[in-house]
Amino acid sequence: MPAPTTSGPVSGAPSLGAPDTPRATVPAAPDAPDAPDTSAWGARHAHDPTAVVDDDGTYWLFSTDASAEGPVRGGVQVRRSTDLVTWEFHGWALPGVPGPAAAWSGATGLWAPEVVRADDEWRMYYSASSFGSRRSAIGLATAPHPRGPWADWGVVVASEHVPAPEGLEHPNAIDANVVTEAEGSQWLVYGSFFAGIHALRLDPETGFVADEPAPGTLHDAPGTLLARRPRSVDGAIEGAFVLPRPGGGWAMLVSYGSLFSTYHLRVAVADSVTGPYLDRTGHDLRDLESPPDEVGTAVLAGHRFPGGPGLLAPGHASVLTEPGRQLLVHHVREAEDPTQHRVEVRRLVWTHDGWPLVAPQPWAGPDRENDDAARWPASVDVLDGTWELLHLADRPDDVQDARSGRLDVAPGSARALGQGRFTWTTATGTPISAVVFPSWDAVRGRPAPSVVAIGSDGRVVAGTRTDAPGPGTIDA
């Protein structure tokens, strides 16, 4: 791995050039002496998750070093699964916080890993920091397989609190997301609270930063500003994930609010990886002038379906793309005990006009899900029924109870576009783009169609039909 000619963005930061040899090479350590009892963890304690699939079809989940049961060792938690429903705890990728990242940040655990494939190796970008600190680092480790062994290569980008005029805060170096364009160029999207979300160009060969920040542009350095929130809401934005839109352009999923209570997921779209990212009503995600709760289109929030558990603060999502489907991987807390968190997986779908929306029901596994969009509802008749609906814009920072009702479809306005895509207008004339698809009703334990719909006013509705269960709903 040749070293790029790159210097650090922060005075005194660790060397950010790629070393000629890894700092350390270690196997995963499921039986380390200081490890807690993980035998019953499964999906529990997974926070800020990302999932990949190996050549044998096994799924590997990487997540923050966190546990509701007290202190946990550092090194990035690893889980594996064959169906994305049942998870087996595999151990830790690293034996602790690697030396360069630990020396800079003082971190005792690693956060928000991003794992991507680069030809014949896997790259893991991990975050080293502590709550409320801007003295943070994103490091890079590599492995021949998701199970390891992982070799640490040191720090990719570092940050600290730099006193500066209003609007010139330094971005916080955590929450990495690697974005690859069609021609092969790469970006590191990162940041949390403080100065918002930024993008840095990466060298695809080394995985390290390609360009040195321009002097005198602290508000955009290192990288380009993509999104931020005002100090009136603590700048509460983090966990960005950028993915290509069907037909061109990009969408950014990002979490708003407090990860313990008000966390929820919003989206905006752009023509370029570096923005500007605009929500459904045209707000720029860098907008500090509009009311902060009006910027960004809410697509997943806390909720409860009748008879089911309350889900609190879903967020910090990544997207797993496989042939024929895309799945949103995120963490969620239990409304009855917010200290408990776990990983959940949901289908991500796209409207005919390129907006990503999230299934209201959790992914139920390949035996219960149908990825063949050609068999998704193709008649507007499927819209005429009784649904349990979530109006995500109403209270995205709370646990919303689903309400039984009918979709607001003006008579004669619905149009079927194929592969589950629909359009209609509401009784008040608002244009709607929607996707209806087969799903598994987790409360009732049966198949049922689900709907996700977005209006030109930026309001998203998601729900599951309750009066048409059974396999026949697939072809409704």
Backbone torsions as a table, in degrees:
resi	resn	phi	psi	omega
1	MET	NA	101.4	-177.5
2	PRO	-68.5	149.6	-177.5
3	ALA	-84.5	128.2	174.5
4	PRO	-75.4	161.1	177.9
5	THR	-91.9	80.2	-175.2
6	THR	-132.0	138.8	174.9
7	SER	-111.8	165.5	-175.7
8	GLY	-75.1	154.2	179.8
9	PRO	-80.3	-14.4	-174.2
10	VAL	-122.8	133.0	178.1
11	SER	-59.6	128.1	178.9
12	GLY	86.3	-0.2	179.9
13	ALA	-70.7	159.7	177.5
14	PRO	-62.1	156.2	178.6
15	SER	-58.8	131.5	-175.1
16	LEU	-104.5	2.1	175.0
17	GLY	-74.3	149.9	179.1
18	ALA	-69.9	127.5	178.6
19	PRO	-71.5	161.7	178.8
20	ASP	-74.6	-24.8	177.4
21	THR	-133.3	152.6	-179.5
22	PRO	-66.3	153.9	178.6
23	ARG	-69.1	-37.0	-179.0
24	ALA	-160.8	147.0	176.2
25	THR	-124.9	121.1	-176.0
26	VAL	-142.0	149.4	173.5
27	PRO	-80.1	166.1	169.5
28	ALA	-60.0	151.0	-172.4
29	ALA	-127.3	69.6	-178.5
30	PRO	-66.9	-20.8	-175.5
31	ASP	-115.2	27.0	179.4
32	ALA	-60.3	145.6	-174.9
33	PRO	-59.2	-31.7	-176.5
34	ASP	-92.4	10.2	-177.5
35	ALA	-78.5	140.8	174.3
36	PRO	-72.7	172.5	176.7
37	ASP	-72.8	110.6	-175.8
38	THR	-106.8	8.8	-171.2
39	SER	-61.6	-28.0	-177.8
40	ALA	-112.3	15.6	-176.8
41	TRP	-67.5	-49.8	-177.5
42	GLY	52.5	-124.0	179.2
43	ALA	-80.8	-10.9	-177.2
44	ARG	-71.2	151.8	177.2
45	HIS	71.5	7.4	176.0
46	ALA	-84.4	121.1	-177.2
47	HIS	-130.6	140.0	-178.7
48	ASP	55.0	56.7	-170.0
49	PRO	-86.5	153.6	168.6
50	THR	-138.5	142.6	-176.1
51	ALA	-123.8	144.0	174.1
52	VAL	-133.9	166.8	178.3
53	VAL	-126.5	135.6	-179.7
54	ASP	-88.6	-178.7	-175.4
55	ASP	-67.8	-18.9	179.2
56	ASP	-91.5	-0.6	179.0
57	GLY	88.7	8.1	175.9
58	THR	-84.3	136.7	177.8
59	TYR	-93.6	139.2	178.9
60	TRP	-122.9	129.5	-177.6
61	LEU	-113.7	131.5	178.4
62	PHE	-119.3	137.4	-174.8
63	SER	-151.6	170.7	-178.5
64	THR	-62.2	149.2	174.8
65	ASP	-76.3	90.4	-177.5
66	ALA	-146.6	152.8	177.6
67	SER	-157.4	140.8	174.9
68	ALA	-78.5	-4.2	-176.2
69	GLU	-99.4	11.8	179.1
70	GLY	113.3	-166.1	-176.3
71	PRO	-56.0	144.2	179.9
72	VAL	-135.5	147.4	179.9
73	ARG	-68.3	160.1	-179.0
74	GLY	-96.5	163.1	175.6
75	GLY	138.1	2.4	-178.3
76	VAL	79.6	111.7	178.9
77	GLN	-69.2	142.6	-179.8
78	VAL	-128.3	134.4	175.2
79	ARG	-131.6	162.5	176.9
80	ARG	-137.8	157.1	-177.0
81	SER	-156.5	157.1	173.4
82	THR	-105.1	-9.9	-174.8
83	ASP	-138.0	1.4	-178.8
84	LEU	66.9	14.7	177.3
85	VAL	-115.4	-52.5	179.4
86	THR	-100.9	126.4	-176.1
87	TRP	-116.0	141.9	175.6
88	GLU	-113.6	126.8	178.6
89	PHE	-69.9	129.2	-174.3
90	HIS	-106.0	-18.7	-179.1
91	GLY	127.0	-146.6	-179.8
92	TRP	-124.0	146.0	-179.8
93	ALA	-71.8	-36.2	-176.0
94	LEU	-127.7	159.4	-177.8
95	PRO	-77.2	-3.7	-178.9
96	GLY	165.9	-164.2	176.9
97	VAL	-76.2	121.1	-179.1
98	PRO	-57.1	149.2	-172.4
99	GLY	-51.4	-53.2	-178.2
100	PRO	-60.4	-42.6	179.7
101	ALA	-69.0	-38.1	179.1
102	ALA	-66.7	-43.1	-178.6
103	ALA	-62.7	-37.0	-179.0
104	TRP	-77.3	-44.7	-169.3
105	SER	-97.4	-24.4	-172.2
106	GLY	73.2	13.3	-176.7
107	ALA	-68.8	146.4	175.2
108	THR	-106.5	-7.3	177.3
109	GLY	-147.7	168.0	-179.8
110	LEU	-109.4	147.1	-175.6
111	TRP	-119.0	156.5	161.1
112	ALA	42.3	60.6	179.5
113	PRO	-69.9	145.7	172.7
114	GLU	-119.9	123.2	-177.6
115	VAL	-119.1	126.9	-179.4
116	VAL	-136.2	157.6	177.9
117	ARG	-96.2	139.0	176.0
118	ALA	-132.9	94.0	-177.3
119	ASP	56.6	-114.4	-173.9
120	ASP	-97.4	15.5	176.5
121	GLU	-134.5	162.3	174.7
122	TRP	-110.7	139.0	-179.3
123	ARG	-115.8	132.0	176.7
124	MET	-117.9	119.6	173.3
125	TYR	-98.6	118.3	-177.6
126	TYR	-114.4	156.6	179.0
127	SER	-111.2	137.8	176.9
128	ALA	-123.1	117.5	-178.6
129	SER	-165.1	-170.2	173.0
130	SER	-144.8	159.0	-173.3
131	PHE	-57.5	128.8	176.6
132	GLY	81.9	-2.7	-176.9
133	SER	-96.2	145.2	172.0
134	ARG	-104.2	0.9	175.3
135	ARG	-86.7	91.0	-167.2
136	SER	-135.4	165.9	178.9
137	ALA	-150.0	144.8	169.2
138	ILE	-109.1	122.7	-179.7
139	GLY	-111.7	170.9	-177.3
140	LEU	-128.3	130.5	171.1
141	ALA	-127.2	153.5	179.5
142	THR	-130.9	158.5	179.5
143	ALA	-153.8	155.9	176.3
144	PRO	-77.2	-14.6	-177.6
145	HIS	-154.8	151.2	179.3
146	PRO	-55.3	-27.4	179.7
147	ARG	-73.9	-12.1	-178.3
148	GLY	105.5	-169.2	-0.4
149	PRO	-74.1	147.5	-177.6
150	TRP	-97.7	133.8	178.1
151	ALA	-111.1	126.1	-179.9
152	ASP	-86.0	134.9	-178.9
153	TRP	-111.5	0.7	176.7
154	GLY	103.0	-163.7	-170.9
155	VAL	-90.0	133.1	177.8
156	VAL	-91.2	-45.7	177.7
157	VAL	-149.2	142.3	-179.6
158	ALA	-128.0	160.0	179.8
159	SER	-146.3	161.2	171.0
160	GLU	-154.3	171.8	178.5
161	HIS	-73.7	117.4	179.0
162	VAL	-112.0	110.0	177.9
163	PRO	-55.8	129.3	-175.4
164	ALA	-157.2	161.6	177.1
165	PRO	-61.5	165.2	177.6
166	GLU	-51.1	132.0	177.0
167	GLY	87.4	-1.9	-177.5
168	LEU	-116.3	26.9	179.0
169	GLU	-66.8	150.9	178.2
170	HIS	-82.7	136.7	178.7
171	PRO	-65.9	152.4	-178.9
172	ASN	-88.9	125.4	-172.7
173	ALA	-83.3	72.4	171.7
174	ILE	-142.2	174.8	173.6
175	ASP	62.5	62.8	-178.6
176	ALA	-74.7	143.8	171.1
177	ASN	-142.8	122.5	-178.7
178	VAL	-95.7	126.6	-178.2
179	VAL	-116.7	126.4	-179.4
180	THR	-113.8	124.2	177.5
181	GLU	-82.2	165.9	-173.2
182	ALA	-58.6	-35.3	-177.9
183	GLU	-83.9	-0.3	174.9
184	GLY	105.1	-10.0	177.7
185	SER	-67.8	151.3	-174.9
186	GLN	-128.8	151.9	177.5
187	TRP	-131.3	146.6	169.9
188	LEU	-104.6	109.7	174.7
189	VAL	-93.4	130.4	-174.2
190	TYR	-158.1	169.3	174.6
191	GLY	128.4	158.5	-178.8
192	SER	-162.0	128.6	180.0
193	PHE	49.6	-153.2	174.5
194	PHE	44.5	-107.1	-174.2
195	ALA	-96.0	9.1	173.7
196	GLY	88.3	-156.5	-173.0
197	ILE	-102.3	133.1	-179.9
198	HIS	-128.1	166.3	175.7
199	ALA	-129.7	131.4	176.6
200	LEU	-116.9	140.3	176.1
201	ARG	-76.2	133.7	177.8
202	LEU	-103.6	155.3	168.9
203	ASP	-88.2	110.9	-176.1
204	PRO	-60.0	-25.5	-178.3
205	GLU	-72.7	-41.6	-175.7
206	THR	-99.9	-25.4	-173.6
207	GLY	82.9	0.9	179.7
208	PHE	-100.3	171.7	-177.3
209	VAL	-62.2	136.8	-175.8
210	ALA	-90.1	-32.0	-172.8
211	ASP	-124.3	144.6	174.6
212	GLU	-82.2	137.4	179.5
213	PRO	-57.3	143.2	177.6
214	ALA	-72.6	136.2	179.9
215	PRO	-62.7	145.9	172.7
216	GLY	78.2	11.3	-179.7
217	THR	-126.5	55.4	-173.3
218	LEU	-60.2	-33.5	-178.1
219	HIS	-68.7	-22.5	177.1
220	ASP	-111.3	6.0	-173.6
221	ALA	-123.5	141.6	-3.5
222	PRO	-80.3	129.8	176.8
223	GLY	104.7	-171.3	-177.2
224	THR	-107.3	132.7	179.1
225	LEU	-69.6	127.0	179.6
226	LEU	-107.8	-38.6	-173.8
227	ALA	-159.8	149.1	175.8
228	ARG	-160.7	166.2	175.7
229	ARG	-130.8	156.8	-175.8
230	PRO	-72.2	163.2	179.8
231	ARG	-67.3	-19.6	178.8
232	SER	-62.5	-22.3	174.9
233	VAL	-117.5	30.2	177.7
234	ASP	61.4	19.8	-178.6
235	GLY	61.0	31.4	-167.3
236	ALA	-73.6	84.5	176.1
237	ILE	-147.7	135.7	-178.4
238	GLU	-168.6	-179.5	173.2
239	GLY	61.1	45.1	-177.3
240	ALA	-72.9	145.5	172.9
241	PHE	-139.4	121.9	-177.3
242	VAL	-108.8	132.5	-179.9
243	LEU	-141.0	154.1	-178.3
244	PRO	-70.0	145.0	174.9
245	ARG	-89.5	146.5	172.4
246	PRO	-59.2	130.6	179.2
247	GLY	88.8	-4.3	176.6
248	GLY	118.2	154.5	-177.6
249	GLY	89.3	-172.3	-171.2
250	TRP	-139.5	152.8	173.2
251	ALA	-123.7	142.6	176.5
252	MET	-119.2	121.8	171.4
253	LEU	-93.7	135.7	-177.0
254	VAL	-150.3	147.6	-177.3
255	SER	-96.9	134.3	175.6
256	TYR	-108.5	151.7	169.4
257	GLY	93.4	-170.2	-178.9
258	SER	-88.2	131.3	-176.8
259	LEU	-65.3	-16.4	-179.3
260	PHE	-88.2	-15.7	-171.3
261	SER	-150.3	-53.5	-170.1
262	THR	-103.0	7.3	-179.0
263	TYR	-53.6	138.0	171.1
264	HIS	-161.6	167.9	-169.8
265	LEU	-108.6	132.2	176.7
266	ARG	-125.6	166.9	-175.2
267	VAL	-141.6	152.7	170.3
268	ALA	-150.5	165.9	-175.6
269	VAL	-129.4	159.3	-178.0
270	ALA	-151.7	160.3	175.1
271	ASP	-81.4	-26.5	-177.0
272	SER	-123.7	153.4	175.8
273	VAL	-55.5	-36.0	-176.2
274	THR	-89.9	13.6	172.3
275	GLY	85.9	-169.9	5.8
276	PRO	-75.4	145.7	178.4
277	TYR	-96.1	121.0	-176.8
278	LEU	-115.2	138.8	176.8
279	ASP	-81.3	-175.0	-173.0
280	ARG	-62.0	-27.9	-179.4
281	THR	-99.8	7.0	174.7
282	GLY	95.3	3.1	176.2
283	HIS	-70.0	134.2	173.7
284	ASP	-79.3	133.3	-178.8
285	LEU	-66.9	-4.8	173.6
286	ARG	-94.1	0.9	-174.9
287	ASP	-67.4	119.8	176.1
288	LEU	-107.1	0.2	-175.9
289	GLU	-94.9	-35.8	-179.7
290	SER	-72.9	158.3	173.5
291	PRO	-52.5	128.0	-171.1
292	PRO	-59.6	-27.1	-180.0
293	ASP	-81.5	-2.5	178.6
294	GLU	-100.2	-0.9	-178.9
295	VAL	-103.1	129.7	-176.4
296	GLY	92.6	141.1	-178.5
297	THR	-99.2	116.0	-176.5
298	ALA	-71.9	127.6	-179.5
299	VAL	-123.3	-12.1	175.4
300	LEU	-154.4	132.0	-177.9
301	ALA	-150.8	172.2	178.1
302	GLY	-58.7	142.2	-176.3
303	HIS	-161.9	168.8	176.2
304	ARG	-148.2	125.8	171.5
305	PHE	-90.9	145.8	-178.2
306	PRO	-52.2	128.3	-179.7
307	GLY	85.8	-5.4	-177.6
308	GLY	-110.9	175.2	-179.3
309	PRO	-75.4	155.0	173.3
310	GLY	-82.8	130.0	179.6
311	LEU	-107.4	126.1	-173.5
312	LEU	-115.9	140.2	167.7
313	ALA	54.5	51.9	175.2
314	PRO	-72.2	141.9	178.8
315	GLY	171.5	-163.1	-171.7
316	HIS	44.5	66.9	-171.9
317	ALA	-95.6	149.9	166.9
318	SER	-123.9	168.9	-179.0
319	VAL	-124.9	127.0	175.1
320	LEU	-98.5	117.9	-179.0
321	THR	-104.6	122.7	176.9
322	GLU	-129.5	165.2	177.6
323	PRO	-55.7	121.4	175.5
324	GLY	86.5	-3.0	-179.7
325	ARG	-161.7	157.0	170.4
326	GLN	-129.7	138.2	-176.0
327	LEU	-126.7	132.9	176.8
328	LEU	-87.5	126.3	179.7
329	VAL	-112.0	123.2	-174.2
330	HIS	-151.0	169.5	172.5
331	HIS	-104.1	161.2	179.4
332	VAL	-149.8	153.5	178.1
333	ARG	-110.3	159.0	177.2
334	GLU	-86.0	127.2	-177.9
335	ALA	-60.3	-33.9	-178.2
336	GLU	-77.4	-21.0	178.0
337	ASP	-149.3	86.2	-173.9
338	PRO	-63.2	-10.1	176.3
339	THR	-73.3	-20.2	-177.8
340	GLN	-88.0	127.1	178.9
341	HIS	-135.4	154.8	-177.2
342	ARG	-155.0	169.0	175.9
343	VAL	-87.0	142.8	169.3
344	GLU	-131.5	153.8	179.0
345	VAL	-125.0	137.1	179.7
346	ARG	-138.7	152.3	176.3
347	ARG	-70.3	138.1	171.3
348	LEU	-109.7	129.7	-178.3
349	VAL	-126.3	164.1	-179.2
350	TRP	-121.5	134.8	173.5
351	THR	-70.8	169.3	-178.7
352	HIS	-62.2	-24.4	-179.0
353	ASP	-104.1	21.1	165.9
354	GLY	84.2	33.0	175.6
355	TRP	-109.3	128.2	179.4
356	PRO	-80.7	132.2	178.5
357	LEU	-130.8	159.1	-169.4
358	VAL	-117.3	134.3	-179.5
359	ALA	-60.3	141.2	176.6
360	PRO	-75.4	-20.5	-179.4
361	GLN	-103.5	144.1	176.7
362	PRO	-68.2	153.2	177.2
363	TRP	-60.9	132.0	-174.0
364	ALA	-107.0	4.3	178.5
365	GLY	100.0	158.8	-174.1
366	PRO	-62.1	-25.6	-179.6
367	ASP	-74.0	-19.1	-176.7
368	ARG	-115.5	-5.9	-178.3
369	GLU	-109.8	156.4	179.9
370	ASN	-125.5	112.4	-178.0
371	ASP	-91.2	-4.4	-177.7
372	ASP	-81.0	95.0	-176.1
373	ALA	-63.1	-20.8	176.9
374	ALA	-65.4	-18.9	179.6
375	ARG	-103.8	6.2	176.6
376	TRP	-74.5	161.2	-175.1
377	PRO	-48.3	133.5	-175.5
378	ALA	-124.1	5.3	-179.8
379	SER	-124.9	141.2	178.3
380	VAL	-64.9	-12.5	179.1
381	ASP	-60.4	-26.7	-178.4
382	VAL	-65.3	-21.9	-178.5
383	LEU	-75.6	-22.2	-173.5
384	ASP	-90.6	85.6	-178.7
385	GLY	-164.7	-170.4	178.9
386	THR	-102.7	129.8	-174.7
387	TRP	-126.7	150.7	164.5
388	GLU	-96.1	114.8	-166.2
389	LEU	-117.1	142.9	172.0
390	LEU	-111.9	125.8	176.1
391	HIS	-100.4	92.7	-165.1
392	LEU	-64.8	-26.0	-178.7
393	ALA	-77.6	-14.1	-175.3
394	ASP	-68.7	-51.4	-178.8
395	ARG	-144.8	68.3	-175.3
396	PRO	-67.2	-17.7	-178.4
397	ASP	-99.9	21.9	-178.9
398	ASP	-141.1	175.7	174.7
399	VAL	-88.8	108.0	-176.2
400	GLN	-93.2	133.5	174.7
401	ASP	-83.3	129.7	176.4
402	ALA	-64.1	144.4	-179.6
403	ARG	-115.6	135.5	177.7
404	SER	-76.4	133.7	179.8
405	GLY	179.8	-166.1	-178.4
406	ARG	-115.0	155.0	175.9
407	LEU	-68.8	143.1	-179.8
408	ASP	-83.3	86.9	-177.0
409	VAL	-119.5	116.3	177.4
410	ALA	-64.7	136.9	-178.3
411	PRO	-52.2	130.6	176.3
412	GLY	77.9	1.5	-175.6
413	SER	-92.7	-16.1	-173.8
414	ALA	-74.1	138.6	177.5
415	ARG	-132.3	133.6	175.9
416	ALA	-95.6	128.8	-176.5
417	LEU	-108.4	0.7	-179.3
418	GLY	93.7	154.1	178.8
419	GLN	53.7	40.0	176.3
420	GLY	78.6	0.8	-178.5
421	ARG	-88.6	137.4	-178.8
422	PHE	-139.1	157.7	166.8
423	THR	-133.3	154.3	171.2
424	TRP	-162.7	176.0	171.1
425	THR	-120.2	150.3	178.8
426	THR	-79.9	175.1	179.4
427	ALA	-61.4	-24.9	178.8
428	THR	-97.4	6.6	173.7
429	GLY	92.5	11.4	179.1
430	THR	-78.6	124.1	176.5
431	PRO	-68.8	138.1	-178.0
432	ILE	-123.8	137.7	168.4
433	SER	-115.2	135.4	-172.2
434	ALA	-145.8	160.7	171.8
435	VAL	-130.9	131.8	174.8
436	VAL	-118.9	131.8	-172.6
437	PHE	-148.8	156.8	177.1
438	PRO	-69.5	142.1	179.9
439	SER	-148.1	-179.4	178.4
440	TRP	-116.0	118.2	178.0
441	ASP	-71.8	106.3	-173.4
442	ALA	-69.0	-25.7	179.8
443	VAL	-79.3	-46.4	-177.1
444	ARG	-86.5	-14.9	179.0
445	GLY	67.2	46.7	-178.6
446	ARG	-155.9	159.6	177.2
447	PRO	-71.2	147.5	178.1
448	ALA	-165.4	148.4	177.2
449	PRO	-72.1	144.0	172.1
450	SER	-116.1	157.1	-179.9
451	VAL	-131.2	143.0	166.8
452	VAL	-132.2	131.4	-173.1
453	ALA	-140.3	140.2	179.5
454	ILE	-126.7	132.2	179.9
455	GLY	-96.0	162.6	175.7
456	SER	-63.4	-16.6	176.8
457	ASP	-85.6	3.3	177.7
458	GLY	84.0	3.5	-179.5
459	ARG	-89.2	132.4	-179.1
460	VAL	-111.3	134.8	175.6
461	VAL	-119.2	135.4	177.8
462	ALA	-136.0	141.8	-179.9
463	GLY	-172.3	177.7	-178.2
464	THR	-128.9	136.4	-178.9
465	ARG	-76.0	136.2	-174.9
466	THR	-108.6	-8.1	-176.0
467	ASP	-111.4	13.8	-179.5
468	ALA	-142.7	59.8	179.5
469	PRO	-75.4	167.9	172.2
470	GLY	110.4	162.3	-177.4
471	PRO	-58.1	-28.9	-176.9
472	GLY	-62.3	-17.0	-179.1
473	THR	-68.4	-19.0	-179.9
474	ILE	-62.1	-38.5	-177.4
475	ASP	-103.5	19.4	-177.3
476	ALA	-63.1	NA	NA
